[in-house]
Amino acid sequence: MVENEVAVSELVSPDEYRYHFNRVAGVTTKRIIYLKKKFASKSGFEFESFPIADCSTIKYKAEYSLLTVVTGVVVVCILLLLFLMLYLYGDSLAAGQTAPLGAIVLASLYGIRKLFGAKRHRLTFMLNNGHKLEWLSKAGHFDNKEREVKKVVSLAKRLNILCRVDGV
């Protein structure tokens, strides 16, 4: 670290590096730390630093992951169809046939969790030279990363470079 530099936020923990290549990994008071994939290295990645002074805007957006929401909707619709079929045609089941209610309940909990737990954070760092650096939290990890994101947002407010799209 450079003199008088303080770590503001660690957006990606070291055990998650392999899932967040080409994304922002952390922010300090002087630098944006970018995790870049490197093919010819033992670790498979390298850190690249960009001065925070070269950042023209930081955009924050709280959004929903479309794929996760669609997956949840499909699972819930299939289960609603299954419940409807059991209600309408349950009397015509042969003697001894049962429906696996435990599996149906677990699947419905999974679908509801996917449907309503798909919120995530998105931070976009626009540099003066036109480059765009991004960080996305995983869908469903909205509450886990909220403290780290608020630290970056407060730094951006202090530097007067925050362009809030929507969110917290």
N, C-alpha and C positions, 0 to 999 in steps of 0.2 A: 504494500500500500504506500501511497504517496504521503508526504508529511501533511498533517491536518486533515486527513481523509478518514471519514467515518462510514462504516457499513450501514446503509439505510435498510436494505431489505434483501433477504436471500429468497428469491422466488422459486428456485429449483434446488432441492437438497442433493448432496452428492450421490445418494443411492438412486436418484431419478434421472441422472445425467443421460443415460442411454435412451431415454424416452423423449428427451427434449432437445434434440439436435437442431441447430440453426434457430435457436430461440434465445431470448435474454435470460440469463441465469441469476443475475443480481444487479443491484444498484448501490453505488456509494455516493457520497456527497460530491465527488469529482469525476466519477466514471460510470459508464454503463458496461457491464460485463456480459459478453455475448458468447454463448456456447456453440462452437462451430465443429462440424464433423470433419475429421481428418482421417483419411484412409490409410496412410502409410505410417501410422503411429501405433504404439503398443496399447495405449488407452483408447484410441479410436476417436478422440476429440481433442480440441484445444480451445483455450480461452482467448478471446479477442476483446480488447478494450477500446471504447469510444469515449472521448471526453464529454461530460455532461454539458459543457459550454457549447459544443457543436450541435446540441439538440434544440430544434426550433419549437417543437410542440410534443407534448405527451398526451395521447388520447386514452381515455378510460371508458370502457363499455361493459356493462353487465348484460349478458345475453344467454340465450338458451341454445343448447346443442341440438341442431335439427335432427341429426341421425338418432340421437338418444330419445328424443321426443317421439319420433316416428316409430321406433322400436317399441316404446311403451304403449303407444296407441294401438299398434298391431296386436301385441300380446293381450291387452285389455279387451279389444274387440273380439279376438278369438275366444277368450274366456267368457265374455258375455254371450256369444253365440253358443258356447258349450252349455252354459247355465240355462239358456232359453230352450235348447234341445232336450236337456234333462227334465226341464219343467213340462214341456209339451209331450215328450215321448217317453218319459220315465216309467209310465205304467206298462209300456209294451216291451220292457226289458225282460229277457228270459229269466227264469228262476235261478238264483245263484249268481247272477251277474251283478257286479257292483262298480261304482265309479270311484276312482282313487281320489277321495276328497282331500286328503292331505297334500297331494301333489297339486291339485287344483288351487287350493288355498295358497300354497307357496308360490305358484306361478302368478296368481293374481297379486300377491304382495310384491313380487319382482316387477311386474308390469306397472303397478302403481308407483313404485319407487323410481323406475325409469322415466315414467311420464312426468312426475312432479319434482324429481331431483336432478334435473338436467341443466341447472343454472351454472354458469361459469363466468370467470373474469377474462377480459381481454385488455392488454396494455399495448399500445402502439407508440413507438418512439420515432418521430420524424427528425432526421438529421438535416443539417443545412445543405449538404451535398446531394440531397434527394434520396438517400437510402432510407429504408423503412425497416426497423427492428421490431419484432413482435414477441409477446409472451401470452400464452393461453393457459389457463388452469384446466385441469381435467373436469369433464362434466360430472357434477355431483360433489366436487370439492370446493364449492363456493364458500362455505363457512370456514373451512380449514385454512384458506389462503386470504381471508378477508383482512386480517391484521397486517399482513405483509403488503397487501395492495394499498391499504390506507396510508401506510408509511410512504410509499412511492407517490401517492396522490398528494399528500401533505408536502413532500419535497417539491413536487411540480408547482403547487400553489405558492410556495415560498419563492421559487425561482420565476414565478409568473409565466409559466409555459404550459399550464394545464388547459386542455381543450376537452372538457367533459362531454361525452356524447349522451350518456345516460347512466343510471346506476345508483349506487349507495349514496 
